[in-house]
Amino acid sequence: MDPVATHAEQRPDEPAVIQGDRQLTWRQLDERANRIARALRRRGVGPGDRVAVSLKNSIEFFELLAGAGRLGATVVPVSYRFKRDEVEYMVEDSVAKVVIAEPENAEAVAGFDDVVFRGDAYEAWVAGEDGAPLDDQPGETLAALRFYTSGTTGRPKAIVRSSTPNEALDRAHVAALAGRLGPVLGPGEVHLVAGVTYHAAPGAYASMALSSGHTLVVMDHFDPLEGLRLIERHRVTWSQMAPIHFVRILSVPDDVRASVDVSSVKRILHAGAPCPPDVKWKILELFPEGSVYEYYAATEGYATECPSEDWIKKPGTVGRPPDGVELFVLDDDGNQVGPSEVGQVFVRIGGQRSFEYEGAPEKTAETWRGDMFSVGDMGFIDEDGYLFLTDRKTHMIISGGANIYPAEVENVLFGHPAVADACVIGVPDDEFGEQVKALVEVRSPVSEAELIEFCRDRLSHYKCPKSVDFLTTMPRDPNGKIRKRELRDPYWAGRTAKI
């Protein structure tokens, strides 16, 4: 039976999703899922079809997961911050039949065939359908989530998982989750949705929590003090966060922070970027002993697990691989390096290729080396098998847990008539980990503010440069490739890691 229907049958009047003053019981969520399934079917959605959801964190996101899942459809999370070109690419690439969007984003979705805006139009759309169970329900789970990731091309690509059964891979996945979620695997837990649901980790973990019968407490945006108060008010037992959330929590005055009861917490998972050690030590003190649990993973797959006690023994590590996962650090020639020697980090899970980038065979080939994959991170494994990350080979920027691809920003800068050459890099940021900096050569006078505004008109603001440096000559190799590492190094001088 569908998990939401199962929980609705077992505890119909308990809360399933809470957001501010709104909440849905399991019975109400089950009924609305039926209505949404009928409404989507009326628009031609069936098994295997895609529904693009471009919403802020909201109850609607989760009832759409439940409704679309009953049709065997897939949800494509799209950032509500995206501009028109970004949304159009995602919708067209995924061949989404319906788009659910925020009303203030009407310009970004104008012209699409079938758009429903959250608010009165959405409520009328749902209310117009029957809430009874479907007689012929093809799907029995929440909708699959189709996440996109990218690389140096700057255009996101969908991750397509292998459909070939692999017992070793499945065992590795179960081993990883057992360590990560051991205290909160059963029903009846309470999950705080702190990150944005169009990102892979927050969206996937919240979906997993809902399927498991956990109550979701949804934050429409992250406010650190409100997050702590929600933990106290709803006796939250677990959440998924990124270092940026920790930095903001620690910005709350000490006495105020200490007055909030967070003793209900069993797990605070975190990933998305390396956590500064001084931040990690303070977070370990804030939450109950043993509850803070780091892991190293990407949309492509997972690599390491790091319980609190491991990090305390090895400050700065991202942990060791769970059973069934192997790590390798290779030099530029593909040879495995020795303990504590830096190289590119590769991962083997279950002994087979488990994903590819849809429509991007070259990117897939670049990522895999036999049955090992890499997302371009550099690091070393110490003599005890613990992984430490030091740099990023691909130059992808992670700011506040969000992936930013320099080529996408560079392509926009090249569209400005004054820009002759451009390079985008990540530089240190004490709050966000990294921030975007543009380095440009110009052919005519232009100001930093003008270039930043030019980007903000064409890209989501979080992707845009926070600063611009003007260069006389861009350093390039004989083959014309910009020497990005040479440009980045001065900004990271004096830091133990360049990531």
C-alpha positions as CSV (number, residue, x, y, z in Angstrom):
1,M,0.0,0.0,0.0
2,D,1.0,3.6,-0.6
3,P,3.0,4.8,2.5
4,V,0.8,7.9,3.0
5,A,-2.3,5.8,2.8
6,T,-0.8,3.3,5.3
7,H,0.0,6.0,7.8
8,A,-3.5,7.6,7.3
9,E,-5.0,4.2,8.1
10,Q,-2.9,3.7,11.2
11,R,-3.0,7.2,12.8
12,P,-5.4,9.3,10.7
13,D,-5.6,12.3,13.1
14,E,-1.9,12.7,13.9
15,P,0.0,15.5,12.1
16,A,1.8,14.6,8.8
17,V,3.0,18.0,7.7
18,I,3.2,21.2,9.7
19,Q,4.1,24.7,8.4
20,G,3.5,27.7,10.7
21,D,-0.2,27.8,11.6
22,R,-1.1,25.2,8.9
23,Q,-1.0,21.5,9.2
24,L,-2.3,18.4,7.5
25,T,-3.1,15.2,9.3
26,W,-2.3,11.9,7.6
27,R,-6.0,11.5,6.7
28,Q,-6.0,15.0,5.1
29,L,-2.8,14.5,3.3
30,D,-4.1,11.1,1.9
31,E,-7.3,12.8,0.7
32,R,-5.4,15.7,-0.9
33,A,-3.0,13.3,-2.6
34,N,-6.0,11.6,-4.2
35,R,-7.4,14.9,-5.4
36,I,-4.0,15.9,-6.8
37,A,-3.5,12.6,-8.6
38,R,-6.9,13.1,-10.3
39,A,-6.1,16.7,-11.2
40,L,-2.7,15.7,-12.7
41,R,-4.2,12.8,-14.6
42,R,-6.8,15.2,-16.1
43,R,-3.8,17.1,-17.5
44,G,-2.4,14.0,-19.1
45,V,0.1,12.9,-16.4
46,G,0.6,9.2,-16.1
47,P,3.3,6.6,-15.2
48,G,6.8,7.8,-16.1
49,D,5.7,11.4,-16.8
50,R,7.3,14.4,-15.1
51,V,5.8,17.2,-13.1
52,A,8.0,20.3,-12.6
53,V,7.6,21.8,-9.1
54,S,9.1,25.3,-8.6
55,L,8.0,26.1,-5.1
56,K,9.3,27.5,-1.9
57,N,9.4,25.1,1.0
58,S,5.8,24.3,1.5
59,I,3.1,21.8,2.4
60,E,2.2,21.8,-1.2
61,F,5.5,20.4,-2.3
62,F,4.9,17.2,-0.2
63,E,1.3,16.7,-1.1
64,L,2.4,16.9,-4.8
65,L,5.0,14.2,-4.1
66,A,2.2,12.1,-2.7
67,G,-0.2,12.8,-5.5
68,A,2.2,12.4,-8.4
69,G,3.5,9.2,-6.8
70,R,0.1,7.7,-7.0
71,L,0.2,8.0,-10.8
72,G,3.8,6.6,-11.0
73,A,5.0,10.0,-12.1
74,T,8.2,11.8,-11.2
75,V,8.6,15.3,-9.6
76,V,11.3,17.5,-11.0
77,P,12.3,20.1,-8.3
78,V,13.1,23.5,-9.9
79,S,14.5,26.4,-7.9
80,Y,11.9,29.1,-7.4
81,R,14.9,31.5,-7.7
82,F,15.6,30.6,-11.3
83,K,15.2,33.1,-14.1
84,R,13.2,32.4,-17.2
85,D,16.1,30.7,-19.2
86,E,17.0,28.5,-16.3
87,V,13.4,27.3,-15.8
88,E,12.8,26.9,-19.5
89,Y,15.8,24.6,-19.8
90,M,14.8,22.4,-16.9
91,V,11.2,22.1,-18.0
92,E,12.0,21.3,-21.6
93,D,14.9,19.0,-20.8
94,S,12.7,17.0,-18.4
95,V,9.7,17.1,-20.8
96,A,7.5,18.1,-17.8
97,K,3.8,18.0,-18.6
98,V,2.7,20.3,-15.8
99,V,4.5,23.1,-13.9
100,I,3.5,24.1,-10.4
101,A,4.9,27.5,-9.5
102,E,4.9,30.4,-7.1
103,P,2.6,33.3,-8.4
104,E,5.4,35.8,-8.1
105,N,7.4,33.7,-10.6
106,A,4.8,34.2,-13.4
107,E,7.3,35.8,-15.7
108,A,9.7,32.8,-15.4
109,V,7.0,30.3,-16.4
110,A,5.1,32.4,-18.9
111,G,4.2,30.6,-22.1
112,F,4.4,27.0,-20.8
113,D,1.5,24.8,-21.8
114,D,0.2,23.9,-18.3
115,V,1.0,26.0,-15.2
116,V,-0.8,26.0,-11.9
117,F,0.1,28.7,-9.4
118,R,0.3,28.1,-5.7
119,G,-2.5,29.9,-3.8
120,D,-6.1,30.3,-4.8
121,A,-5.7,28.8,-8.3
122,Y,-4.0,25.7,-6.8
123,E,-6.6,25.3,-4.1
124,A,-9.4,25.5,-6.6
125,W,-7.5,23.0,-8.8
126,V,-7.3,20.6,-5.9
127,A,-10.8,21.2,-4.5
128,G,-12.4,20.4,-7.9
129,E,-11.5,16.7,-7.7
130,D,-12.8,13.7,-5.7
131,G,-10.8,12.8,-2.6
132,A,-11.7,9.2,-2.7
133,P,-9.0,6.6,-3.4
134,L,-8.3,5.9,-7.1
135,D,-9.7,2.7,-8.4
136,D,-6.7,2.1,-10.7
137,Q,-3.7,3.6,-8.8
138,P,-0.5,2.7,-10.7
139,G,2.0,4.1,-8.2
140,E,2.5,2.9,-4.6
141,T,5.2,5.3,-3.3
142,L,5.9,9.0,-3.1
143,A,7.0,10.3,-6.5
144,A,10.6,9.8,-7.5
145,L,12.6,13.0,-7.5
146,R,14.6,13.8,-10.6
147,F,17.5,16.0,-9.5
148,Y,19.9,17.8,-11.8
149,T,23.5,18.3,-11.3
150,S,26.2,19.9,-13.5
151,G,29.8,20.5,-14.2
152,T,32.1,22.6,-16.3
153,T,29.6,22.9,-19.1
154,G,27.3,25.0,-16.9
155,R,24.1,23.3,-18.0
156,P,22.5,21.0,-15.4
157,K,22.1,17.3,-16.4
158,A,19.7,14.8,-14.9
159,I,21.2,11.9,-12.9
160,V,19.8,8.6,-14.3
161,R,20.2,5.6,-12.0
162,S,21.0,2.2,-13.2
163,S,18.0,-0.1,-13.4
164,T,20.2,-3.2,-13.1
165,P,19.8,-4.9,-9.7
166,N,23.0,-4.9,-7.6
167,E,22.9,-6.6,-4.2
168,A,26.3,-5.2,-3.2
169,L,25.2,-1.6,-4.0
170,D,21.9,-2.1,-2.1
171,R,23.8,-3.5,0.9
172,A,26.2,-0.5,0.8
173,H,23.2,1.9,0.7
174,V,21.5,0.2,3.6
175,A,24.7,0.2,5.6
176,A,25.1,3.9,5.0
177,L,21.6,4.7,6.1
178,A,21.7,2.5,9.1
179,G,24.7,4.5,10.5
180,R,23.3,7.8,9.4
181,L,19.6,7.3,10.5
182,G,19.9,4.5,13.0
183,P,18.1,6.4,15.9
184,V,15.3,7.7,13.6
185,L,14.5,4.9,11.2
186,G,11.1,4.0,12.8
187,P,7.7,5.8,12.4
188,G,6.6,8.6,14.7
189,E,9.8,10.7,14.5
190,V,9.7,14.5,13.8
191,H,11.8,15.9,10.9
192,L,12.7,19.6,10.6
193,V,12.8,20.6,6.9
194,A,15.5,23.3,7.2
195,G,17.1,23.3,3.7
196,V,15.5,24.1,0.4
197,T,13.6,21.1,-1.0
198,Y,14.8,21.6,-4.6
199,H,18.3,20.6,-3.4
200,A,18.9,16.9,-3.4
201,A,19.8,16.2,0.3
202,P,17.0,18.2,2.0
203,G,14.4,17.1,-0.6
204,A,15.4,13.5,-0.5
205,Y,15.6,13.2,3.3
206,A,12.3,15.0,3.8
207,S,10.7,12.6,1.3
208,M,12.2,9.6,3.1
209,A,11.0,11.0,6.4
210,L,7.4,11.3,5.1
211,S,7.5,7.8,3.7
212,S,8.6,6.5,7.0
213,G,5.7,8.1,8.9
214,H,7.6,11.0,10.4
215,T,5.9,14.3,10.9
216,L,7.5,17.1,8.8
217,V,7.9,20.5,10.3
218,V,8.5,22.8,7.3
219,M,10.4,26.1,7.4
220,D,9.6,28.2,4.3
221,H,13.0,29.8,4.8
222,F,15.7,29.2,7.4
223,D,15.7,31.6,10.3
224,P,18.1,30.3,13.0
225,L,16.3,31.3,16.1
226,E,12.9,30.2,14.7
227,G,14.6,26.9,13.7
228,L,15.7,26.3,17.3
229,R,12.3,27.2,18.6
230,L,10.6,24.8,16.2
231,I,12.9,22.1,17.5
232,E,11.7,22.9,21.1
233,R,8.0,23.4,20.2
234,H,7.6,20.2,18.1
235,R,10.2,18.0,19.8
236,V,12.0,17.6,16.6
237,T,14.2,14.5,16.5
238,W,16.2,15.0,13.3
239,S,17.1,17.3,10.5
240,Q,19.4,17.7,7.5
241,M,21.5,20.8,7.4
242,A,24.6,22.4,5.8
243,P,27.4,24.3,7.4
244,I,25.7,27.6,6.5
245,H,22.8,26.6,8.9
246,F,25.4,26.1,11.7
247,V,27.0,29.4,11.1
248,R,23.6,31.2,11.3
249,I,22.6,29.2,14.4
250,L,25.8,30.3,16.1
251,S,25.0,34.0,15.2
252,V,22.1,33.8,17.7
253,P,23.3,35.3,21.0
254,D,24.7,32.7,23.4
255,D,22.2,33.4,26.2
256,V,19.2,33.2,23.8
257,R,20.6,30.0,22.2
258,A,21.1,28.4,25.6
259,S,17.5,29.1,26.6
260,V,16.1,26.9,23.9
261,D,15.6,23.2,24.6
262,V,17.0,21.0,21.8
263,S,17.3,17.8,23.9
264,S,14.8,16.0,21.7
265,V,17.3,15.9,18.8
266,K,18.7,12.4,17.9
267,R,20.3,13.3,14.6
268,I,21.5,16.4,12.9
269,L,22.9,15.3,9.5
270,H,25.1,17.6,7.7
271,A,26.9,17.7,4.3
272,G,27.1,19.9,1.3
273,A,30.4,21.5,2.1
274,P,33.3,21.0,4.5
275,C,32.4,22.4,8.0
276,P,34.9,24.8,9.5
277,P,36.4,23.1,12.6
278,D,35.6,26.0,14.9
279,V,32.0,25.9,13.8
280,K,31.8,22.2,14.2
281,W,33.2,22.2,17.8
282,K,30.5,24.7,18.8
283,I,27.7,22.7,17.1
284,L,28.8,19.6,18.8
285,E,28.4,21.4,22.1
286,L,25.0,22.7,21.2
287,F,23.2,19.5,20.2
288,P,23.0,16.3,22.3
289,E,26.1,14.2,22.5
290,G,26.5,12.0,19.5
291,S,23.7,13.5,17.5
292,V,25.7,15.5,15.0
293,Y,26.6,13.2,12.0
294,E,28.5,14.3,9.0
295,Y,28.7,12.5,5.7
296,Y,30.4,13.2,2.3
297,A,28.2,12.6,-0.7
298,A,26.9,14.2,-3.9
299,T,23.8,13.8,-6.0
300,E,25.7,11.2,-7.8
301,G,26.3,9.0,-4.8
302,Y,27.7,8.7,-1.3
303,A,31.2,8.1,0.0
304,T,31.8,8.5,3.7
305,E,30.1,8.6,7.1
306,C,31.4,10.5,10.1
307,P,29.8,10.1,13.5
308,S,30.6,12.8,16.1
309,E,33.1,10.6,17.9
310,D,35.1,10.0,14.7
311,W,35.3,13.7,14.0
312,I,36.4,14.4,17.6
313,K,39.2,11.9,17.1
314,K,40.1,13.3,13.7
315,P,39.0,17.0,13.5
316,G,38.4,18.1,9.9
317,T,37.8,14.7,8.5
318,V,34.6,13.8,6.5
319,G,34.8,10.2,7.7
320,R,35.3,6.7,6.4
321,P,33.3,4.7,3.8
322,P,30.5,2.4,5.1
323,D,30.5,-1.3,4.3
324,G,30.4,-1.9,0.6
325,V,32.0,1.4,-0.4
326,E,35.6,1.9,-1.3
327,L,37.7,5.1,-1.6
328,F,40.7,5.7,-3.8
329,V,42.9,8.7,-4.1
330,L,44.6,8.9,-7.5
331,D,47.3,11.1,-9.1
332,D,47.0,12.7,-12.5
333,D,48.2,9.5,-14.1
334,G,45.6,7.4,-12.4
335,N,48.0,5.8,-9.9
336,Q,46.9,5.3,-6.3
337,V,48.8,7.5,-4.0
338,G,50.1,6.7,-0.5
339,P,48.5,7.6,2.9
340,S,48.2,11.4,3.5
341,E,49.2,12.2,-0.1
342,V,46.8,14.5,-2.0
343,G,45.1,13.4,-5.2
344,Q,41.6,13.2,-6.8
345,V,39.1,11.3,-4.7
346,F,37.3,8.4,-6.4
347,V,34.5,6.2,-5.1
348,R,33.4,2.6,-5.8
349,I,30.0,1.5,-4.7
350,G,28.9,-2.1,-5.3
351,G,31.4,-2.7,-8.1
352,Q,29.4,-1.3,-11.0
353,R,28.5,1.9,-12.7
354,S,25.3,3.1,-10.9
355,F,24.4,6.3,-12.8
356,E,25.0,8.4,-15.9
357,Y,24.2,12.0,-16.9
358,E,21.3,11.9,-19.3
359,G,22.2,13.2,-22.7
360,A,25.8,13.9,-21.7
361,P,28.0,10.9,-22.6
362,E,31.2,13.0,-22.4
363,K,30.4,14.2,-18.9
364,T,29.6,10.6,-17.9
365,A,32.9,9.3,-19.3
366,E,34.8,12.1,-17.5
367,T,33.2,11.1,-14.2
368,W,33.8,7.4,-14.4
369,R,37.1,5.5,-14.4
370,G,36.1,1.9,-14.7
371,D,33.7,1.3,-11.9
372,M,34.9,4.3,-9.8
373,F,33.4,7.8,-10.0
374,S,34.6,11.2,-8.9
375,V,32.9,14.5,-8.5
376,G,36.2,16.3,-8.8
377,D,37.2,16.7,-5.2
378,M,40.8,16.5,-4.1
379,G,41.9,15.1,-0.8
380,F,43.9,12.5,1.1
381,I,43.2,9.4,3.2
382,D,45.2,9.1,6.4
383,E,46.8,6.0,7.8
384,D,43.6,5.1,9.6
385,G,41.4,5.3,6.5
386,Y,39.8,8.7,7.2
387,L,39.2,11.1,4.3
388,F,40.1,14.7,4.4
389,L,39.1,17.1,1.5
390,T,41.6,19.8,0.5
391,D,40.5,21.3,-2.9
392,R,38.1,21.0,-5.8
393,K,39.5,19.9,-9.1
394,T,36.5,21.0,-11.2
395,H,36.4,24.5,-9.7
396,M,32.7,24.1,-8.9
397,I,31.8,26.6,-6.2
398,I,29.7,25.6,-3.1
399,S,28.2,28.6,-1.4
400,G,25.9,28.0,1.5
401,G,25.4,24.4,0.4
402,A,24.4,25.4,-3.2
403,N,26.3,24.3,-6.2
404,I,27.4,27.1,-8.6
405,Y,29.0,26.3,-11.9
406,P,31.5,28.9,-13.0
407,A,30.9,28.3,-16.7
408,E,27.3,29.3,-16.4
409,V,28.2,32.7,-14.8
410,E,31.1,33.2,-17.3
411,N,28.7,32.7,-20.2
412,V,26.6,35.5,-18.9
413,L,29.5,37.8,-18.4
414,F,30.7,37.2,-22.0
415,G,27.3,38.6,-23.1
416,H,28.2,42.1,-21.8
417,P,29.7,44.2,-24.6
418,A,32.5,45.6,-22.4
419,V,33.8,42.1,-21.3
420,A,36.7,40.7,-23.4
421,D,37.6,37.8,-21.2
422,A,36.2,36.4,-17.9
423,C,36.9,33.8,-15.3
424,V,34.7,33.0,-12.3
425,I,36.2,31.4,-9.1
426,G,35.2,30.7,-5.5
427,V,36.9,32.7,-2.8
428,P,36.7,32.3,1.0
429,D,33.6,33.5,2.8
430,D,33.4,33.1,6.6
431,E,29.6,32.6,6.5
432,F,28.9,30.8,3.2
433,G,32.1,28.9,2.9
434,E,32.7,30.3,-0.6
435,Q,31.5,33.3,-2.5
436,V,31.5,34.0,-6.3
437,K,34.2,36.3,-7.6
438,A,34.5,37.4,-11.3
439,L,37.9,38.2,-12.8
440,V,37.5,40.1,-16.1
441,E,39.4,41.7,-18.9
442,V,37.5,44.6,-20.5
443,R,37.5,46.2,-23.9
444,S,35.7,49.4,-22.7
445,P,35.1,51.0,-19.3
446,V,32.5,49.3,-17.1
447,S,32.0,49.3,-13.3
448,E,31.9,46.4,-10.9
449,A,28.3,47.3,-9.9
450,E,27.2,47.3,-13.6
451,L,28.6,43.8,-14.2
452,I,27.0,42.4,-11.0
453,E,23.7,43.9,-11.9
454,F,24.0,42.5,-15.5
455,C,24.4,39.0,-14.0
456,R,21.5,39.5,-11.5
457,D,19.2,40.3,-14.4
458,R,20.0,37.0,-16.0
459,L,20.8,34.5,-13.3
460,S,19.5,33.5,-9.9
461,H,21.1,36.0,-7.5
462,Y,22.9,33.4,-5.4
463,K,24.9,32.4,-8.6
464,C,26.0,36.0,-9.3
465,P,29.4,37.5,-8.4
466,K,29.6,39.3,-5.1
467,S,32.7,41.1,-6.3
468,V,34.6,41.7,-9.6
469,D,38.4,42.2,-10.0
470,F,39.7,43.7,-13.3
471,L,42.8,42.1,-14.9
472,T,45.1,43.4,-17.6
473,T,45.8,39.9,-18.9
474,M,44.2,36.6,-18.1
475,P,46.8,33.8,-17.4
476,R,46.4,31.0,-19.9
477,D,48.2,27.8,-20.8
478,P,49.7,27.5,-24.4
479,N,46.5,25.7,-25.4
480,G,44.4,28.7,-24.3
481,K,43.0,27.3,-21.1
482,I,42.8,29.7,-18.2
483,R,45.0,28.7,-15.2
484,K,42.2,28.9,-12.6
485,R,44.3,27.4,-9.8
486,E,46.8,30.2,-10.3
487,L,44.0,32.8,-10.0
488,R,42.4,31.1,-7.0
489,D,45.5,30.5,-4.9
490,P,46.2,34.1,-3.7
491,Y,42.7,34.3,-2.2
492,W,43.1,31.1,-0.3
493,A,46.6,31.8,1.0
494,G,47.1,30.9,4.6
495,R,44.2,28.4,4.7
496,T,44.8,24.7,5.2
497,A,42.1,23.8,2.6
498,K,41.0,25.4,-0.6
499,I,37.4,24.3,-0.4
